[in-house]
Amino acid sequence: MKKKRERDVEKIYSTKKFVAKLRRLADALESGNAFSIQVAGERIRVPANASISVEHERSEESEELEFQFKW
C-alpha cells in the first residue's frame, strides 16, 4: 500500500460554492453514502462511517469553526 504524504491545506471558497458543497455533503450524510470532495487538486473520499465533530477555537485576534471528519 502506497504511503500518503502529510498534508495541511486550507481552501477558500465563494459563498455560492461553499453552500453547494455543504448541500452535497448533507445529502450524502442523510442517505448514508460516502462523500467525495476535491481540495487543492486532490480528490478525497470521506467514508459514510467517518466520525464527525465540530471544533471551535478562539484567540484574542480571531475565532475559528471547523467541521471535522475522521476515519
Phi and psi restraints in degrees (range 20) as a CNS / XPLOR table:
assign (resid 1 and name C) (resid 2 and name N)
       (resid 2 and name CA) (resid 2 and name C) 1.0 -73.1 20.0 2
assign (resid 2 and name N) (resid 2 and name CA)
       (resid 2 and name C) (resid 3 and name N) 1.0 130.1 20.0 2
assign (resid 2 and name C) (resid 3 and name N)
       (resid 3 and name CA) (resid 3 and name C) 1.0 -77.6 20.0 2
assign (resid 3 and name N) (resid 3 and name CA)
       (resid 3 and name C) (resid 4 and name N) 1.0 132.2 20.0 2
assign (resid 3 and name C) (resid 4 and name N)
       (resid 4 and name CA) (resid 4 and name C) 1.0 -83.5 20.0 2
assign (resid 4 and name N) (resid 4 and name CA)
       (resid 4 and name C) (resid 5 and name N) 1.0 142.2 20.0 2
assign (resid 4 and name C) (resid 5 and name N)
       (resid 5 and name CA) (resid 5 and name C) 1.0 -78.4 20.0 2
assign (resid 5 and name N) (resid 5 and name CA)
       (resid 5 and name C) (resid 6 and name N) 1.0 151.4 20.0 2
assign (resid 5 and name C) (resid 6 and name N)
       (resid 6 and name CA) (resid 6 and name C) 1.0 -65.6 20.0 2
assign (resid 6 and name N) (resid 6 and name CA)
       (resid 6 and name C) (resid 7 and name N) 1.0 151.4 20.0 2
assign (resid 6 and name C) (resid 7 and name N)
       (resid 7 and name CA) (resid 7 and name C) 1.0 -153.9 20.0 2
assign (resid 7 and name N) (resid 7 and name CA)
       (resid 7 and name C) (resid 8 and name N) 1.0 140.2 20.0 2
assign (resid 7 and name C) (resid 8 and name N)
       (resid 8 and name CA) (resid 8 and name C) 1.0 -143.4 20.0 2
assign (resid 8 and name N) (resid 8 and name CA)
       (resid 8 and name C) (resid 9 and name N) 1.0 98.3 20.0 2
assign (resid 8 and name C) (resid 9 and name N)
       (resid 9 and name CA) (resid 9 and name C) 1.0 -123.9 20.0 2
assign (resid 9 and name N) (resid 9 and name CA)
       (resid 9 and name C) (resid 10 and name N) 1.0 141.2 20.0 2
assign (resid 9 and name C) (resid 10 and name N)
       (resid 10 and name CA) (resid 10 and name C) 1.0 -122.3 20.0 2
assign (resid 10 and name N) (resid 10 and name CA)
       (resid 10 and name C) (resid 11 and name N) 1.0 128.2 20.0 2
assign (resid 10 and name C) (resid 11 and name N)
       (resid 11 and name CA) (resid 11 and name C) 1.0 -119.4 20.0 2
assign (resid 11 and name N) (resid 11 and name CA)
       (resid 11 and name C) (resid 12 and name N) 1.0 128.0 20.0 2
assign (resid 11 and name C) (resid 12 and name N)
       (resid 12 and name CA) (resid 12 and name C) 1.0 -94.5 20.0 2
assign (resid 12 and name N) (resid 12 and name CA)
       (resid 12 and name C) (resid 13 and name N) 1.0 130.9 20.0 2
assign (resid 12 and name C) (resid 13 and name N)
       (resid 13 and name CA) (resid 13 and name C) 1.0 -119.3 20.0 2
assign (resid 13 and name N) (resid 13 and name CA)
       (resid 13 and name C) (resid 14 and name N) 1.0 154.7 20.0 2
assign (resid 13 and name C) (resid 14 and name N)
       (resid 14 and name CA) (resid 14 and name C) 1.0 -66.8 20.0 2
assign (resid 14 and name N) (resid 14 and name CA)
       (resid 14 and name C) (resid 15 and name N) 1.0 159.7 20.0 2
assign (resid 14 and name C) (resid 15 and name N)
       (resid 15 and name CA) (resid 15 and name C) 1.0 -58.6 20.0 2
assign (resid 15 and name N) (resid 15 and name CA)
       (resid 15 and name C) (resid 16 and name N) 1.0 -42.4 20.0 2
assign (resid 15 and name C) (resid 16 and name N)
       (resid 16 and name CA) (resid 16 and name C) 1.0 -60.2 20.0 2
assign (resid 16 and name N) (resid 16 and name CA)
       (resid 16 and name C) (resid 17 and name N) 1.0 -46.1 20.0 2
assign (resid 16 and name C) (resid 17 and name N)
       (resid 17 and name CA) (resid 17 and name C) 1.0 -69.0 20.0 2
assign (resid 17 and name N) (resid 17 and name CA)
       (resid 17 and name C) (resid 18 and name N) 1.0 -38.0 20.0 2
assign (resid 17 and name C) (resid 18 and name N)
       (resid 18 and name CA) (resid 18 and name C) 1.0 -64.5 20.0 2
assign (resid 18 and name N) (resid 18 and name CA)
       (resid 18 and name C) (resid 19 and name N) 1.0 -43.3 20.0 2
assign (resid 18 and name C) (resid 19 and name N)
       (resid 19 and name CA) (resid 19 and name C) 1.0 -61.6 20.0 2
assign (resid 19 and name N) (resid 19 and name CA)
       (resid 19 and name C) (resid 20 and name N) 1.0 -41.9 20.0 2
assign (resid 19 and name C) (resid 20 and name N)
       (resid 20 and name CA) (resid 20 and name C) 1.0 -62.0 20.0 2
assign (resid 20 and name N) (resid 20 and name CA)
       (resid 20 and name C) (resid 21 and name N) 1.0 -41.1 20.0 2
assign (resid 20 and name C) (resid 21 and name N)
       (resid 21 and name CA) (resid 21 and name C) 1.0 -66.1 20.0 2
assign (resid 21 and name N) (resid 21 and name CA)
       (resid 21 and name C) (resid 22 and name N) 1.0 -41.6 20.0 2
assign (resid 21 and name C) (resid 22 and name N)
       (resid 22 and name CA) (resid 22 and name C) 1.0 -62.4 20.0 2
assign (resid 22 and name N) (resid 22 and name CA)
       (resid 22 and name C) (resid 23 and name N) 1.0 -38.6 20.0 2
assign (resid 22 and name C) (resid 23 and name N)
       (resid 23 and name CA) (resid 23 and name C) 1.0 -64.5 20.0 2
assign (resid 23 and name N) (resid 23 and name CA)
       (resid 23 and name C) (resid 24 and name N) 1.0 -44.3 20.0 2
assign (resid 23 and name C) (resid 24 and name N)
       (resid 24 and name CA) (resid 24 and name C) 1.0 -62.4 20.0 2
assign (resid 24 and name N) (resid 24 and name CA)
       (resid 24 and name C) (resid 25 and name N) 1.0 -42.0 20.0 2
assign (resid 24 and name C) (resid 25 and name N)
       (resid 25 and name CA) (resid 25 and name C) 1.0 -61.8 20.0 2
assign (resid 25 and name N) (resid 25 and name CA)
       (resid 25 and name C) (resid 26 and name N) 1.0 -47.6 20.0 2
assign (resid 25 and name C) (resid 26 and name N)
       (resid 26 and name CA) (resid 26 and name C) 1.0 -61.0 20.0 2
assign (resid 26 and name N) (resid 26 and name CA)
       (resid 26 and name C) (resid 27 and name N) 1.0 -41.6 20.0 2
assign (resid 26 and name C) (resid 27 and name N)
       (resid 27 and name CA) (resid 27 and name C) 1.0 -62.0 20.0 2
assign (resid 27 and name N) (resid 27 and name CA)
       (resid 27 and name C) (resid 28 and name N) 1.0 -43.2 20.0 2
assign (resid 27 and name C) (resid 28 and name N)
       (resid 28 and name CA) (resid 28 and name C) 1.0 -64.2 20.0 2
assign (resid 28 and name N) (resid 28 and name CA)
       (resid 28 and name C) (resid 29 and name N) 1.0 -45.9 20.0 2
assign (resid 28 and name C) (resid 29 and name N)
       (resid 29 and name CA) (resid 29 and name C) 1.0 -61.5 20.0 2
assign (resid 29 and name N) (resid 29 and name CA)
       (resid 29 and name C) (resid 30 and name N) 1.0 -44.8 20.0 2
assign (resid 29 and name C) (resid 30 and name N)
       (resid 30 and name CA) (resid 30 and name C) 1.0 -63.4 20.0 2
assign (resid 30 and name N) (resid 30 and name CA)
       (resid 30 and name C) (resid 31 and name N) 1.0 -34.7 20.0 2
assign (resid 30 and name C) (resid 31 and name N)
       (resid 31 and name CA) (resid 31 and name C) 1.0 -92.5 20.0 2
assign (resid 31 and name N) (resid 31 and name CA)
       (resid 31 and name C) (resid 32 and name N) 1.0 -1.5 20.0 2
assign (resid 31 and name C) (resid 32 and name N)
       (resid 32 and name CA) (resid 32 and name C) 1.0 76.5 20.0 2
assign (resid 32 and name N) (resid 32 and name CA)
       (resid 32 and name C) (resid 33 and name N) 1.0 23.5 20.0 2
assign (resid 32 and name C) (resid 33 and name N)
       (resid 33 and name CA) (resid 33 and name C) 1.0 -101.6 20.0 2
assign (resid 33 and name N) (resid 33 and name CA)
       (resid 33 and name C) (resid 34 and name N) 1.0 160.2 20.0 2
assign (resid 33 and name C) (resid 34 and name N)
       (resid 34 and name CA) (resid 34 and name C) 1.0 -67.1 20.0 2
assign (resid 34 and name N) (resid 34 and name CA)
       (resid 34 and name C) (resid 35 and name N) 1.0 161.3 20.0 2
assign (resid 34 and name C) (resid 35 and name N)
       (resid 35 and name CA) (resid 35 and name C) 1.0 -125.7 20.0 2
assign (resid 35 and name N) (resid 35 and name CA)
       (resid 35 and name C) (resid 36 and name N) 1.0 131.8 20.0 2
assign (resid 35 and name C) (resid 36 and name N)
       (resid 36 and name CA) (resid 36 and name C) 1.0 -114.2 20.0 2
assign (resid 36 and name N) (resid 36 and name CA)
       (resid 36 and name C) (resid 37 and name N) 1.0 139.4 20.0 2
assign (resid 36 and name C) (resid 37 and name N)
       (resid 37 and name CA) (resid 37 and name C) 1.0 -146.0 20.0 2
assign (resid 37 and name N) (resid 37 and name CA)
       (resid 37 and name C) (resid 38 and name N) 1.0 145.2 20.0 2
assign (resid 37 and name C) (resid 38 and name N)
       (resid 38 and name CA) (resid 38 and name C) 1.0 -105.2 20.0 2
assign (resid 38 and name N) (resid 38 and name CA)
       (resid 38 and name C) (resid 39 and name N) 1.0 126.1 20.0 2
assign (resid 38 and name C) (resid 39 and name N)
       (resid 39 and name CA) (resid 39 and name C) 1.0 -126.6 20.0 2
assign (resid 39 and name N) (resid 39 and name CA)
       (resid 39 and name C) (resid 40 and name N) 1.0 120.5 20.0 2
assign (resid 39 and name C) (resid 40 and name N)
       (resid 40 and name CA) (resid 40 and name C) 1.0 48.9 20.0 2
assign (resid 40 and name N) (resid 40 and name CA)
       (resid 40 and name C) (resid 41 and name N) 1.0 47.0 20.0 2
assign (resid 40 and name C) (resid 41 and name N)
       (resid 41 and name CA) (resid 41 and name C) 1.0 85.5 20.0 2
assign (resid 41 and name N) (resid 41 and name CA)
       (resid 41 and name C) (resid 42 and name N) 1.0 -3.0 20.0 2
assign (resid 41 and name C) (resid 42 and name N)
       (resid 42 and name CA) (resid 42 and name C) 1.0 -117.8 20.0 2
assign (resid 42 and name N) (resid 42 and name CA)
       (resid 42 and name C) (resid 43 and name N) 1.0 128.7 20.0 2
assign (resid 42 and name C) (resid 43 and name N)
       (resid 43 and name CA) (resid 43 and name C) 1.0 -84.5 20.0 2
assign (resid 43 and name N) (resid 43 and name CA)
       (resid 43 and name C) (resid 44 and name N) 1.0 130.1 20.0 2
assign (resid 43 and name C) (resid 44 and name N)
       (resid 44 and name CA) (resid 44 and name C) 1.0 -120.6 20.0 2
assign (resid 44 and name N) (resid 44 and name CA)
       (resid 44 and name C) (resid 45 and name N) 1.0 133.0 20.0 2
assign (resid 44 and name C) (resid 45 and name N)
       (resid 45 and name CA) (resid 45 and name C) 1.0 -109.7 20.0 2
assign (resid 45 and name N) (resid 45 and name CA)
       (resid 45 and name C) (resid 46 and name N) 1.0 117.5 20.0 2
assign (resid 45 and name C) (resid 46 and name N)
       (resid 46 and name CA) (resid 46 and name C) 1.0 -96.3 20.0 2
assign (resid 46 and name N) (resid 46 and name CA)
       (resid 46 and name C) (resid 47 and name N) 1.0 116.1 20.0 2
assign (resid 46 and name C) (resid 47 and name N)
       (resid 47 and name CA) (resid 47 and name C) 1.0 -66.8 20.0 2
assign (resid 47 and name N) (resid 47 and name CA)
       (resid 47 and name C) (resid 48 and name N) 1.0 155.7 20.0 2
assign (resid 47 and name C) (resid 48 and name N)
       (resid 48 and name CA) (resid 48 and name C) 1.0 -61.4 20.0 2
assign (resid 48 and name N) (resid 48 and name CA)
       (resid 48 and name C) (resid 49 and name N) 1.0 -26.1 20.0 2
assign (resid 48 and name C) (resid 49 and name N)
       (resid 49 and name CA) (resid 49 and name C) 1.0 -95.7 20.0 2
assign (resid 49 and name N) (resid 49 and name CA)
       (resid 49 and name C) (resid 50 and name N) 1.0 14.9 20.0 2
assign (resid 49 and name C) (resid 50 and name N)
       (resid 50 and name CA) (resid 50 and name C) 1.0 -63.8 20.0 2
assign (resid 50 and name N) (resid 50 and name CA)
       (resid 50 and name C) (resid 51 and name N) 1.0 146.0 20.0 2
assign (resid 50 and name C) (resid 51 and name N)
       (resid 51 and name CA) (resid 51 and name C) 1.0 -82.5 20.0 2
assign (resid 51 and name N) (resid 51 and name CA)
       (resid 51 and name C) (resid 52 and name N) 1.0 146.0 20.0 2
assign (resid 51 and name C) (resid 52 and name N)
       (resid 52 and name CA) (resid 52 and name C) 1.0 -121.7 20.0 2
assign (resid 52 and name N) (resid 52 and name CA)
       (resid 52 and name C) (resid 53 and name N) 1.0 134.7 20.0 2
assign (resid 52 and name C) (resid 53 and name N)
       (resid 53 and name CA) (resid 53 and name C) 1.0 -141.3 20.0 2
assign (resid 53 and name N) (resid 53 and name CA)
       (resid 53 and name C) (resid 54 and name N) 1.0 162.7 20.0 2
assign (resid 53 and name C) (resid 54 and name N)
       (resid 54 and name CA) (resid 54 and name C) 1.0 -119.6 20.0 2
assign (resid 54 and name N) (resid 54 and name CA)
       (resid 54 and name C) (resid 55 and name N) 1.0 131.3 20.0 2
assign (resid 54 and name C) (resid 55 and name N)
       (resid 55 and name CA) (resid 55 and name C) 1.0 -119.9 20.0 2
assign (resid 55 and name N) (resid 55 and name CA)
       (resid 55 and name C) (resid 56 and name N) 1.0 135.5 20.0 2
assign (resid 55 and name C) (resid 56 and name N)
       (resid 56 and name CA) (resid 56 and name C) 1.0 -122.8 20.0 2
assign (resid 56 and name N) (resid 56 and name CA)
       (resid 56 and name C) (resid 57 and name N) 1.0 128.5 20.0 2
assign (resid 56 and name C) (resid 57 and name N)
       (resid 57 and name CA) (resid 57 and name C) 1.0 -123.2 20.0 2
assign (resid 57 and name N) (resid 57 and name CA)
       (resid 57 and name C) (resid 58 and name N) 1.0 142.8 20.0 2
assign (resid 57 and name C) (resid 58 and name N)
       (resid 58 and name CA) (resid 58 and name C) 1.0 -136.5 20.0 2
assign (resid 58 and name N) (resid 58 and name CA)
       (resid 58 and name C) (resid 59 and name N) 1.0 136.7 20.0 2
assign (resid 58 and name C) (resid 59 and name N)
       (resid 59 and name CA) (resid 59 and name C) 1.0 -131.2 20.0 2
assign (resid 59 and name N) (resid 59 and name CA)
       (resid 59 and name C) (resid 60 and name N) 1.0 -177.7 20.0 2
assign (resid 59 and name C) (resid 60 and name N)
       (resid 60 and name CA) (resid 60 and name C) 1.0 -66.0 20.0 2
assign (resid 60 and name N) (resid 60 and name CA)
       (resid 60 and name C) (resid 61 and name N) 1.0 -27.5 20.0 2
assign (resid 60 and name C) (resid 61 and name N)
       (resid 61 and name CA) (resid 61 and name C) 1.0 -94.9 20.0 2
assign (resid 61 and name N) (resid 61 and name CA)
       (resid 61 and name C) (resid 62 and name N) 1.0 -27.8 20.0 2
assign (resid 61 and name C) (resid 62 and name N)
       (resid 62 and name CA) (resid 62 and name C) 1.0 -160.0 20.0 2
assign (resid 62 and name N) (resid 62 and name CA)
       (resid 62 and name C) (resid 63 and name N) 1.0 171.7 20.0 2
assign (resid 62 and name C) (resid 63 and name N)
       (resid 63 and name CA) (resid 63 and name C) 1.0 -128.1 20.0 2
assign (resid 63 and name N) (resid 63 and name CA)
       (resid 63 and name C) (resid 64 and name N) 1.0 152.2 20.0 2
assign (resid 63 and name C) (resid 64 and name N)
       (resid 64 and name CA) (resid 64 and name C) 1.0 -140.0 20.0 2
assign (resid 64 and name N) (resid 64 and name CA)
       (resid 64 and name C) (resid 65 and name N) 1.0 136.8 20.0 2
assign (resid 64 and name C) (resid 65 and name N)
       (resid 65 and name CA) (resid 65 and name C) 1.0 -124.2 20.0 2
assign (resid 65 and name N) (resid 65 and name CA)
       (resid 65 and name C) (resid 66 and name N) 1.0 124.6 20.0 2
assign (resid 65 and name C) (resid 66 and name N)
       (resid 66 and name CA) (resid 66 and name C) 1.0 -124.3 20.0 2
assign (resid 66 and name N) (resid 66 and name CA)
       (resid 66 and name C) (resid 67 and name N) 1.0 135.7 20.0 2
assign (resid 66 and name C) (resid 67 and name N)
       (resid 67 and name CA) (resid 67 and name C) 1.0 -99.3 20.0 2
assign (resid 67 and name N) (resid 67 and name CA)
       (resid 67 and name C) (resid 68 and name N) 1.0 119.5 20.0 2
assign (resid 67 and name C) (resid 68 and name N)
       (resid 68 and name CA) (resid 68 and name C) 1.0 -115.7 20.0 2
assign (resid 68 and name N) (resid 68 and name CA)
       (resid 68 and name C) (resid 69 and name N) 1.0 140.6 20.0 2
assign (resid 68 and name C) (resid 69 and name N)
       (resid 69 and name CA) (resid 69 and name C) 1.0 -122.0 20.0 2
assign (resid 69 and name N) (resid 69 and name CA)
       (resid 69 and name C) (resid 70 and name N) 1.0 129.0 20.0 2
assign (resid 69 and name C) (resid 70 and name N)
       (resid 70 and name CA) (resid 70 and name C) 1.0 -126.9 20.0 2
assign (resid 70 and name N) (resid 70 and name CA)
       (resid 70 and name C) (resid 71 and name N) 1.0 138.7 20.0 2
